[in-house]
């Protein structure tokens, strides 16, 4: 009976997809928890907090902790809008097909272009960030060249894992989620119970990072660290054609990613802040790596190696999920004939039902970005900082697209609807996103190198300019016959009281 019900559900999912103009040969076997695990490991609270903890402390002092709560609430608004869209349009590729249906082909092409390069640079950033942990676990100090080769190896390894199929992707994501969550909770509890050096009042002590002026600029500067830890929920929608009942499942798994991932990030950050032995040294930058200092003092050499092993699982799981999202975006582009090489990018392996060529491209581009570091280390840093800004920019193209569609008369017709809250939540999500983008690109250290102050602006302008030139010269958005800009034509029926979430 259960098997018959599952078969009927998949047939309904296929019929819904065909009604949207597509057919799919993906393996639709990813459960709610596996779909959530994909988003969680992409968000990766351990990677997000550990990678930028030192930067957050030197920028805003201990009160930077509160950013993890405030940014989480802002991103929850964005998540709710995404949930409405994916519930009506559960199509692989996420942001690109959503933008296509909400606004139109040009808007969709540019949103996908920005998101593609943001994902590729984020993959490179995570690999570069994970390389020192590999070296520490192996017991050696990695030179610059060795760190680059380690990062390349990490990307290649996750590419091979991804190619193996949806089932392996789901299982590795689930394993990564369990290890990361248990590790984060275990380490956090240990630090709070046995290695706490600071009182809770330290969360309100700025240690004079603002000098003699207002603390607000310093607090906003440190908020970028929290922004780095709060995207990934959109990956749940990137694999919509691999998830049964995506219209109901994916909005739920997106919200779970924010709830559970955000709670884990808040808990990890709190535990680390309260366990810093010399806060003045950490805030001033004298202690260049307070995370390692905390772990070494609290757990000793053996304990540090165990924690590093858990952290590495988080880095690899994060890379795996990022590549999965990138490949599904490339597949969606290819299926609609929107980019060079579409014929190859849209192919699925008959054995694994995976977009192998798209996955290889999702590995090769980040490897190329990482390897630029052999020649121009500063250039790599400038490119990598685009990751977060690009993701938030692509997000806002969907949030703004939803506002445009609502103004045209769009009434969400999926299983998940915000009902009368649609407009206010959408406007609030847009205002938060614009504020986050402005905060990200605002110069932090006028006396510092230009790539630290204007790297995000510079790389964003390059990506947008190249995309505009390509789009207008090659007219890729005019290829393919998939529907576009028709969201307002699919009006929802009145929602029975209590029927919507």
N, C-alpha and C positions, 0 to 999 in steps of 0.2 A: 504493500500500500504506500509506504514512504517513498519507495523508488518510483512508483507511478506518479505520485504527487510531485516529486522533484522533476520528473520528465515533463509533466504538464507545465510546471513553472518555467522551465527553460524554453519550452515551446512558446509560452506567452511572452517571455523576454525577447525571443527571436521575432515574434510578430510585432512587438512594439518597435524594435529596431528597424524592421522592414518598413513600418509606417513612417519612420523618420528618414527613409531613403537609403538605408544601408543593410547589408547582410554581413554576417561575421562567421569566421571559422575559428575564433579563439576558443580555448578550453574554458568553459564557464563553470569553474569548480571552486572559486575563491569564496570562502565563507565570510560572514560578517566580521568575525574576530580576525581572520587572516587579512581581510581588506583593511580593517582598523590597524593591524600590526604594520602593514605597509606604510600607512600614513604616520604612525608613531615612530617607526625607525627612520623615516625620512626627516621628521621633525627632530628626533633624537635629542632629548633633553640633556643627556650626558655630554654629547658632542657640543651642543649649543652652549652649555654653561662652562664646561671645562676649557673650551677653546678660547673664550673671550673673558674669562673671569678676571685675569690680571688687568686687562684693558678697562673693564667696567670699574674696578676698584680705583685705578689711578685717575679715571675720568670723573667719577662721582662719589667716591668714598663708599662706606657701608650702606648709606641710604639708597644706593643704586638697586638694592634688593627689591624695593617697592615697584620698580619698573616691570618686573616679571608678572606682577598682578595686573597693573594698568594696561600693559601691552596685550596681555592675554585676554582681557575684557574687550579691547578694541578689535583684536583678531577674531574673537567669537562673533562679532557683528558681521565681519566679512564671511566667516564660515556659514552663517545662517543664509546669507544671500546666495552663496555657492550651492548650498543645499537645495534651495528652491529651483535653481537653474538645472543642476544635475538630475534632480528628480524628474524634470520634464524632458531633459535631453541627456539620457545616460549613454553617451557615445564615447568611445575610446579617444584619447587625446586631450580630454579635459578643456583647458582654457580656449584652445583654438575653435573647436566646434561650438562651444557655448557662445563665444563672441560672434561667430558666424550667424547663429540663429537669432541672437539678441539684436544685433545692429546691421551686419552686412559683411560682404566678402573682404573689402579693403581693411576694415577694422579688425576682422578676424586674422587676416594675414599678418598684420603688424603686431597684434597681440601675441600670436604664435611665434613670430620672429624674435620678439623681445624675450619671451618666456624660454625659447630654445637656447639662446645665448646665456641667459641667466642660469639655466640648469647646467649647461656645460661648464661655466665658470665656477658654479657651486661645487660640482663634482671635483674639479681641479683643486678648489680651496679645501675641501674635506680631505682629499688625498694628501695634499701638502701638510695639512694640520695633523693627520694621522701618522705621517712618516716618523716623527721623533719618538712616538710611543712604540712603534715597531722596533726602533733602534734601542730604546730603553729596555724593552722586554728581552731583546737579544743580548743585552749587556754591553753595548758599545755606544760611543758618541758618534753620531753620523755626521760626516762632512757635508758640505753643501751639495756636492755631486751625488754622494751616496743617498742623501735625503730625496733628491729628485728621482733617482732610480727606484727607491722604495715606493714613492708615490705612484710612479708608472706601473710598478708591479701590482700595487693594490687595485688600480683601475682595471688592469688586464685580468686579474683574478675574479673580480666581481662581474666583468663582462662574460667570462666563461660560465660562471654560475647562472647568470641571467639567461643565457642561451639554452640552458638545459630544460626550460619549460615552466609553465605557470605553477604546477604543483610544487616544484622545488623552490621557486620564488616565494610562494606562500609559506612553505615550511621554514625556509631560512628566515623570512621576515618574522614569523611567529616565534622562532627560536631566539632571534635577536631581541624581540620585544620582551620575552620572558627574562632573558639574561640581563638586559639593560634595566628593566624595572626592578627585578630582585636585587641587582647590584646597587642601583641607586638608593633603594630603601635601606639595604643592609649597611652600606657605607655611611649613608646619612644618619641612620640611627646610632651607629658606633661613634661617629664624630660628636653627635649631640650628647650622648650619654657618658662617654669616656674621654673625650678630647676637646671639650669646650673650654676656650680661653677667654671668650668675650661674653658679656651680659647682653640681654636683649636690647638694652638701651643704646648699644652701639649702632643699631639700625637707624638711629636718629642723629648720629654724630658724623658730620661731614669731614672731620679732620682738616678743616680749612682748605679743602681743594679749590674753593672758589676765591681764595684770597680775601680781599676786602669788599668785594662786590656781592651781588645777589647769588644765592646758591642755584637758582633755577637753570641758568645756562649749563652748569656742570651736571645737574640732574638730567637734563635733556640730552647732553652729550653721552652720558652713560647709558641712556635708554636704547641706544643702537645695539648694545649687547643682547638685550631682551628681544629685540626685533629679530635678531639672528636665530633665536630659539623658537619662533612661533610661525613658521610656515612648514608645509608638508602635508597638511590636511587635504590639500587639493589633489594629492597623489591618489587618494582613495577613488576619485572620479576618473583619473587617467586610465584605470583598468576596469571601466564600467562594463565592457563587453566580456569580462572574465568573471563577473560577479552575479550570481542569481538574484533576481528581484532587485536590480540596482536602484530603481526609483525610490524604494523604501529603505534599502540597506545602506546605501552610500551616504545620504544625509546623516543617518544615525552614526555611522563610523567616523564621519568627519567631526561631528560634535564630540564623540568619544576621544578623538585624537587631541582636541583642545582641552577637554576636561582632564583626562588622565596624563597626557603629555605635559600640559601646563602645570598640573599639581606636582608632577615629578621634578620639573625644572625649578619650581619655587622651593620645593623641599631640599633639593641638592644645593641650590644657591644659599639658602638659609644655613644649612649645616656647614658649608665651607666658610661663610662669613664668620660664624660664631667660633670656628675652630682655628682661625688665623692666629698664630702665637704672637706676632709682632705687627699689629695693624698699622702703626706709623710707617714701618718699613715697606709694607705692602702697598699702601696708598701712595707713598713717595716714589715708588718704583725701585727702591733699593733692593727689595726682594723681587726679582724679575719673574719668578714663577711660584706664586703663593700656593697654587694647587699642589705642586710636588712637595713644597715645604710642609704643608698641612699633612699630607698623606705620609710622608717619611717620618715626621715627628710622632704622628698618631699610631702608625702601624709598623714602623720599622721597614727594613729593606725587603723582607719576604712579603709583608702585607702590601707594600707598594707594587710589587710585581703582580700580585693577584689582582689588585685593582686595575692596573694597567691592562691586564689580560681582558677584563670586563670592558674597559674603555675601548680596546681594540675591536671587540665584538660589535660595539656600538658604531664605531667608525665604518667597519665593513658592511654592517647592515644598512647604515645610512647611504653608503655608496650604491649598494644593491638597489635600494628603493629609488634613489635619484636617477639611476640609469634606466630603470623600468619606466619611470615617468617620461624621461627624455625619448626613449624608443617609441612609446605609444604616441607621443606628439608627432614624431617623424613619420610614423605609420599613418596617422590621420592626415597629415599634410600630403603624403604620397597617395593615399586613397582618393583624395580630391584633386590630384594632379597640380598641387600648389607649389612644388619646388623641384629643382633639378634632381634627376634620378628617381622620380616618383615611382616609376615602374618597378624598381628594385626595393625601394623603401617600403612599399605596400605589400610585399610578398611575405607570406607566412610559411614557415617550414611545415611540410606535410607530416613530419614525424612529431615535432614538439609543439606545433601551432604557435610558434613565436616569430616575431619580425626580426629575423637574424641579421639582415643587412642593416636595419635601423639600429639594432643593438651594437653592432660593430662600429657604426658611425658615432653612436653615443659614447663609445669608448675611445675612438681615435681622436676626436676633437679635444676632449679634456687632456688626453696624453700629449697632444701637440701643444696645448697651453702650458702644461707643466714643464715640458722640455724646452720651452723658450727660456726658462730659468737658467739653462746652461750658459746662455749668452747675455741675457738682459734680465737680471734678477728684479730690478725695480719695475721693469715692464710687466713682469708676471704679477707683482703685487698690485700694480695699477689695474690690470685686467681682472684679477680675482675679486677686488672690492666691488666690482659691478654686480656680483652674484646677488647679494641681498637687495640692492636698489632695483635691479632688474626684475626680481621676483615681485617686489611690492608694486613696481610700475605696471607689470602685467596684471597683477591682481586688481589694480584700480581701473584698468581698461575693462575688466569684467563688471566691477561694481558700477562704474559709470555707464557701461553698456546696459546693465539692468535698469538704471534710472532712465536712460533714453527709451528703452523698450516700454517701461511703465508709462512714460509720457505719451507714447504712441498708442497706448491702450492695452498693453500686455497684462494679462491676468494669469499668474502661474497656474499651470494645469497638471502638475505632478502630484505624487502622493504627499509630499511635504510642502506645506504652504504656510506663510506667515499671516495669512488673512489680513486683517486691518492693520497689522504691524508692519506690513511690507514697505510702505513709503518711509515711515520714520526710521526703521532699521537701516534701510538702504541709504538714506541721507546721512545718518550717523556713521555708517561704515565708510562712506566716501570721504567725509570730513576727517575721520581718523586716518585714513590712508594718505590723504594729501598732507596732513600734519606729519605723519611718519616719514614720508618722502622728503619733505623739507628739512626735517631733523637729520635725516641721513646725509644729505648732500651739503649741509651747512659746514663751512670750514671750521676745523677743530683747533688747529695750531698754526696761526698765521706765520710764525717763524720757522715752521717745519718744512720738509720737502713738499713740492707741489702735488705729488701723487698721493700724499696723505690728506691734503686739504681739498683737492679738486678731482681726485681719481674717479669718484663715482659720477660726477658731472661729465668729465671728459669721456669716459668709456660709454656712458649712456648716450651722449650726443653722437659718438662714433657709430654705435649700434643702430640708433634711429636713422642717422643719415645714410648708412649703407643699406638699411632696409628700404628706405624711401627710394633710393636710386634704383635698387634692384626691382622693386615693385613697379615703378613707373616705366623702367626700361623694358623689362621682360613681361610685364602684365601677367604674373603667375595667378593672380586672383581671378582672372577671367577664364581660367581653364576649369574643367569639371562642371557637372550639372547639379551638384548637391544644393539643396535649398539654402537660402540665406535671407536674413532680415525679416523672417516671417513669424517671430514669436508673438507679435501682437495680433496675428490672424488666428492663432489657436487659443481662443478664449476658454477660460475655465467655467465649468458649470457651477452654480451656487453650491457652497460648501455646507453640508448638513452640520448642525450644531454638534460639536464634539468629534467630528470626523477627521479634522486635520490635527497635525501635531502642533 
